[in-house]
Amino acid sequence: MQVKSGFKLNEVCGQTFLVPMGESNIDFSKLIALNESSLLLWKRMSEGEFTTDDLVKTLLDEYEVDEATARKDVEVIVEQFKSEGVVY
């Protein structure tokens, strides 16, 4: 998978948002608030192509969490990002 170009991280009042940029992403209803773990995953996704397993490893390396929980969390965020057109 890859991140679609045209999204930028912005911080407002201590909260990080993924903001669509450019004419093709002008729909500001698609602002996505990121928590600590989804921000970590976003940063990994932004490095280049990635797989679900890459993202699971990212969570396992950073947090004391079992693989099943990490995989479930990754699947949720990836599906959200796909439905919002952030990744493909």
Backbone bond lengths (Angstrom), bond angles and torsions (degrees), N, CA, C in turn:
res aa  C-N    CA-C-N  psi(-1)  N-CA   C-N-CA  omega(-1)  CA-C   N-CA-C  phi
1 M - - - 1.445 - - 1.518 108.78 -
2 Q 1.325 114.40 163.47 1.453 121.19 177.97 1.521 109.57 -142.32
3 V 1.331 114.67 158.11 1.453 121.56 173.90 1.518 107.96 -83.60
4 K 1.325 116.51 135.22 1.461 121.66 174.54 1.525 108.02 -72.75
5 S 1.304 117.25 138.16 1.464 119.59 178.41 1.530 109.61 -69.05
6 G 1.315 115.88 156.75 1.455 119.66 175.88 1.512 114.18 104.56
7 F 1.315 118.15 16.71 1.462 121.60 176.75 1.517 108.86 -124.03
8 K 1.327 115.92 141.26 1.453 121.57 -176.65 1.526 109.16 -135.03
9 L 1.326 115.87 145.14 1.460 120.56 175.01 1.519 109.28 -82.23
10 N 1.326 116.49 134.19 1.455 122.69 173.81 1.512 108.57 -133.96
11 E 1.325 116.18 142.48 1.460 120.22 177.29 1.526 108.71 -111.50
12 V 1.324 115.28 129.82 1.459 121.77 178.72 1.519 107.79 -130.98
13 C 1.306 116.45 119.00 1.477 122.44 178.06 1.528 111.56 52.11
14 G 1.313 117.11 42.09 1.459 121.26 176.93 1.517 115.31 82.17
15 Q 1.320 118.15 -1.85 1.471 122.15 178.49 1.523 108.65 -107.15
16 T 1.332 116.52 132.91 1.465 121.36 179.08 1.518 109.86 -93.27
17 F 1.330 115.25 133.18 1.460 122.19 178.84 1.517 109.66 -124.02
18 L 1.323 114.96 147.69 1.452 122.65 170.72 1.520 105.07 -96.83
19 V 1.340 116.30 118.61 1.461 121.76 -171.91 1.523 109.81 -115.02
20 P 1.340 116.71 130.06 1.467 119.52 175.83 1.521 109.70 -71.61
21 M 1.328 115.87 137.82 1.465 121.29 -179.33 1.524 109.19 -123.97
22 G 1.312 116.72 154.81 1.456 121.76 176.18 1.516 111.97 85.76
23 E 1.312 115.15 166.25 1.465 121.70 -175.91 1.518 113.17 -62.32
24 S 1.320 117.70 -35.85 1.470 119.77 -177.61 1.524 112.09 -74.28
25 N 1.330 117.57 -14.42 1.460 121.64 -178.80 1.523 111.72 -121.46
26 I 1.307 118.28 32.37 1.457 122.13 -170.87 1.537 113.37 -73.18
27 D 1.308 119.35 -8.17 1.465 123.00 -178.79 1.528 109.95 -73.17
28 F 1.342 116.81 98.09 1.459 120.85 -177.30 1.525 113.13 -75.81
29 S 1.326 117.95 -1.43 1.467 119.58 173.33 1.523 110.21 -73.20
30 K 1.329 116.33 -8.12 1.459 120.66 -179.37 1.526 113.29 -96.21
31 L 1.333 117.57 20.21 1.456 119.64 172.85 1.514 108.08 -61.11
32 I 1.318 117.01 134.73 1.459 121.18 -178.82 1.516 108.41 -120.61
33 A 1.324 116.57 118.75 1.461 121.45 176.70 1.526 108.00 -77.82
34 L 1.322 115.60 134.83 1.459 121.31 -179.10 1.519 109.98 -113.68
35 N 1.331 115.76 131.53 1.458 119.25 171.46 1.530 107.93 -88.57
36 E 1.318 116.87 -175.98 1.462 121.27 -175.45 1.531 112.25 -57.89
37 S 1.320 117.27 -46.03 1.471 119.37 -176.63 1.529 111.99 -74.04
38 S 1.328 118.20 -37.56 1.470 118.72 178.27 1.530 110.65 -69.99
39 L 1.336 117.94 -30.45 1.462 121.06 174.44 1.530 109.97 -65.75
40 L 1.323 117.06 -42.79 1.462 121.10 176.51 1.533 110.49 -58.94
41 L 1.330 116.35 -45.00 1.464 120.34 178.77 1.528 111.29 -64.67
42 W 1.331 117.09 -40.96 1.463 120.52 178.29 1.525 111.02 -59.00
43 K 1.322 115.39 -43.72 1.460 119.12 -179.95 1.526 110.72 -61.33
44 R 1.334 117.31 -40.49 1.470 120.68 177.20 1.521 110.31 -65.68
45 M 1.341 117.01 -43.48 1.457 121.03 179.59 1.528 111.30 -60.85
46 S 1.306 116.62 -35.44 1.465 122.00 -176.94 1.521 113.00 -72.03
47 E 1.323 117.56 -13.28 1.462 121.21 -179.90 1.522 112.59 -73.69
48 G 1.321 117.79 -19.18 1.461 121.70 -178.64 1.511 109.92 144.15
49 E 1.314 116.51 -164.00 1.458 120.29 -177.77 1.518 110.88 -55.15
50 F 1.327 115.51 146.59 1.461 120.98 -177.81 1.518 109.61 -150.37
51 T 1.324 114.69 160.83 1.457 122.37 174.54 1.520 108.26 -119.84
52 T 1.304 115.34 168.32 1.461 120.10 174.75 1.519 110.03 -57.73
53 D 1.325 116.82 -41.76 1.463 120.64 179.74 1.532 111.76 -61.90
54 D 1.335 117.80 -36.67 1.466 120.73 176.54 1.525 110.54 -60.37
55 L 1.324 115.56 -43.41 1.464 120.09 -177.73 1.522 111.44 -70.80
56 V 1.325 117.06 -37.37 1.468 120.70 176.17 1.522 109.25 -60.91
57 K 1.328 116.63 -44.67 1.469 120.34 178.63 1.524 110.82 -60.90
58 T 1.317 117.20 -39.16 1.464 121.10 178.32 1.525 110.79 -58.01
59 L 1.342 116.75 -45.92 1.464 119.75 178.94 1.522 111.63 -67.29
60 L 1.329 116.82 -41.53 1.467 120.04 -179.59 1.527 111.62 -63.78
61 D 1.327 116.50 -34.82 1.465 120.72 179.39 1.529 111.97 -70.93
62 E 1.318 117.12 -28.74 1.463 121.13 -173.38 1.530 113.76 -97.38
63 Y 1.324 116.92 -33.31 1.466 120.88 -172.96 1.527 111.35 -122.54
64 E 1.296 115.61 155.24 1.464 121.10 173.27 1.526 107.41 -87.02
65 V 1.306 114.74 87.30 1.463 121.87 -176.75 1.526 107.54 -142.49
66 D 1.326 116.63 149.00 1.459 119.01 178.62 1.531 110.05 -78.95
67 E 1.313 115.47 160.34 1.461 120.66 -174.89 1.526 112.62 -61.69
68 A 1.327 117.76 -38.80 1.470 120.36 -179.31 1.531 110.90 -62.00
69 T 1.323 117.09 -42.16 1.466 120.98 179.09 1.517 110.64 -67.49
70 A 1.334 116.70 -43.58 1.461 120.63 178.66 1.526 110.70 -60.91
71 R 1.322 116.86 -43.83 1.472 120.84 -179.37 1.528 110.72 -63.39
72 K 1.326 116.90 -42.92 1.472 120.67 179.30 1.527 110.03 -61.39
73 D 1.341 116.90 -45.30 1.458 121.00 179.93 1.528 111.49 -62.65
74 V 1.332 116.67 -42.11 1.463 121.15 178.32 1.524 110.31 -62.96
75 E 1.317 117.63 -44.86 1.466 120.55 -179.67 1.519 111.24 -60.52
76 V 1.327 117.38 -38.87 1.468 121.08 179.31 1.524 110.53 -64.36
77 I 1.332 117.49 -49.17 1.468 119.72 -177.04 1.523 111.35 -68.54
78 V 1.321 118.05 -38.30 1.464 120.32 178.67 1.526 110.17 -64.09
79 E 1.319 117.63 -42.78 1.473 120.36 178.09 1.523 111.10 -63.39
80 Q 1.333 117.07 -40.42 1.462 119.92 177.72 1.527 109.74 -63.13
81 F 1.326 117.13 -46.20 1.453 120.19 -179.88 1.527 111.35 -64.43
82 K 1.315 118.11 -37.73 1.472 120.57 176.90 1.520 110.60 -64.33
83 S 1.328 117.14 -45.02 1.469 120.19 -177.90 1.522 111.89 -66.57
84 E 1.316 117.53 -26.29 1.468 121.96 177.95 1.533 111.78 -89.85
85 G 1.325 117.31 -2.67 1.451 121.32 179.04 1.520 114.42 76.49
86 V 1.330 116.39 23.62 1.456 121.66 -178.47 1.516 111.50 -85.92
87 V 1.325 117.39 -36.20 1.465 121.90 177.67 1.513 109.74 -125.45
88 Y 1.314 115.16 158.12 1.460 121.16 176.51 1.503 109.33 -143.93
